[in-house]
Amino acid sequence: MYNNAVLNLFNNPKNTGRISKPDGIADMYNDDQTAHVEFSLRVDMGIIIECKFMAQANPYIIAICSTITNMVKGKMVSMFFLDPYSIKKELGLDDDINIDFCIECVRLAIQDYKEKLEKSNKE
């Protein structure tokens, strides 16, 4: 049912946990409430230097989140973009796997970082 790449990341996920005192954090449930994902970020000079996740979800979501944490490292928050096709290709997933939920959660963590930064700049 699951391919080797998915099973490997499900059994040995990378970058799990929560960053203490994160610069940005977001958590959300998918539409049918079967998966819960949280991403936390550490940002330095506008560049994501660390990303971790926690999830209660199926093996696909765990593998996708683990892959995303590696893909966002080194990216500038001002130019954040994740291509769902690239993630699917890296994991060997079919087109019917919807990963937008995970990408949206990372986007919300970046938005949280930007809002905190804006607030601190006003103070």
N, C-alpha and C positions, 0 to 999 in steps of 0.2 A: 504494500500500500504506500509506504513512504520510501523515498529513494535514500541512498546512502548519505548524501550531503545533509538532508533534513534530519535523518536519524542521528548522525554524528553531532550536529549542533544541538539537537534536543537532549541527547545524553551528556554532552560536554559543552554547554553554552558558554560563550565568551562574554565578558564584561557584565556579569550579573551583579545585582545588588543596587544600593542607593549611594550616591555620592553624599558625603556629609557636607552640609552647608553648600548645596548646589547653587550655581548661578541661574539656572533655569530648571524648572520641573513641571511635568504634566502627567496626569493619569486619566485614563478613560476606559470605558467599556465599549465593546462593539455593539452593533445595532440589536442583536438578539440576546445580549447580555451573557454570552457564553465565554467571553474572553475579557480579561482585565489586564491592562498594560500600563506601566509607568516608566517614563524615561527621565533621567536627571543628567544635567550637563555641567561641565566646568568650562568656562570661556576665559581666554586671555587675549586681550587686545583684539577682540572681535573674531577670534579663531577658536573653534571647538577643540579643546585639548583632551577632554575626557568625556565619555558618554557611557552610562550604565543603564540597565533595564531590569525590571522585575515584571514577571508575568504569571498569570494563572490562565493557561490557554492550551490549545492543542499543539502538537509538535510543529506544524507549519508556522504558527505564530511565533513560537519560541525561536525557531531557526531564522525566521525573518528578522525578528528583533535583534538577535545576535549579529546577524549580517549587517543590519543598519548601524549598530554601534561602531563597527569597524569602518563603514563607509563615510560616516560623518566626521570622524576625526580628521583634523587638519583643514576642514572646510570653514569658510568665512560665513558667519551668521547672516551678513548682509546679502550674500549671494546663495543662500541655501536652496538647493534643489536636489531631490532624489528621484531618479527615474525608476518607476516600478519595473520596467522591462529589464533593466540591469540587475536588479535584485532577483527577479525570476530566473534570469539566465544564469546567474552565479549559483543559484540553488537548484537549477534544473527543474523548475516548477512549470506546470501547465498554465495556460492563459486563464483558466477559470478560478485560480486562486486570487482572491482579492486582498491586496496588501496595503491598500490606501488607508485603512484603519491605523496601521502601525506608522506609516509616514505622517499621517495627521497628528498623531500623538507627539512625535518628534518636533513637528512644526509648532505645536502648542508650547512645548518646552522652550523653544527658541523665542517664541512670542513672549513667554513669561520672562525670559532673560532681558529682552528688549524693553519691556514695561518696567522692570526693576531698574535698569540702567537709566531710562528716561526719568523715572521718579527720583533717583539719587542725583542726577544732574540738575534737577530743579531745586533741590534742597541746598 
